[in-house]
C-alpha cells in the first residue's frame, strides 16, 4: 500500500477508496473536495458517501499496462482544473503505487515544466518509468502533450 502526499499541490495519491477510508477524517479530510479514480474498479457505496460529503468523484478507468493515453490526459486535465481552488484532491488507483502516482507526477510536469523526483524502479519517477516501458508514449512526446495542459 502506497500513500503519497505531494507538496507542489494539495494532492494525495493512495490505494482504492473504501467506505472506511471516506469515513476516516485523517484520509478524507474536511478540505477534501475531489476524488479522482484511475483504476478499472469503483465502489458505488463509497462514491455515494463521497458525494454525501459534498465532494466530486471522477472516474477515468485505465489499465496499468498499457495505460490509455486519452484517459490519462483527461484525468490530468481534471486534476489541473481542481487544483486551481486549492482544496484537497485524492487521486487513487487499486494499490496507489503506479497509475495514481503517474497521473500526479505527469500533472507536476504539466504545471511546473519539471519532473517530480520520486525514484521508481531505477527511474526518476513513475511517469518516466511508464514511458520507458512503452505503457505511455515516449517521454519527449509525453512532455509535449503535457506542456499543452
Order of alpha helices (4+ residues) and beta strands (2+ residues): beta-beta-alpha-beta-alpha-beta-alpha-beta-alpha-alpha-alpha
